[in-house]
């Protein structure tokens, strides 16, 4: 049985892709970590105050929506954590 011809692979494509990539910043901004930790702690403190005061505070008029506010702070902390390097 005759042997098939071997194809030569084009190796020029890979270096072009590497050369055209955009360099990402190697460090996160200096303000990111303190704001992230502050958002986590603010959300945690908000929820703890809500439970300790028998659902009356930090904002008395909104009731159980205080939990949403606390988790919103925590969500902001997590979204900032995804940008931290």
Phi, psi and omega in degrees: 000134182287146180276137180284156180285142179271137177272146174271133181277142179278114182262005183279342184289322185293314180296329178295320179294321180290322182289334184268359180286150180269132179285127178276153177297142185276344180231154174276160179298154183294333183278346190293311183297314178296322179291322179297311180295321178297319178295318177299312182292323179296317178296317180296313179297321179300314181290322178295317177298321179300316181284321183293325182269018179057048176063026179262328183237170006285329175243109188296329189281343187259355174063234185289349177293347174299329176295320179296320179296316179298316179289336175294319175299316179295321177297321176297320177298318178292322179293325175289328180294333179287342180263356184279134178241000000 
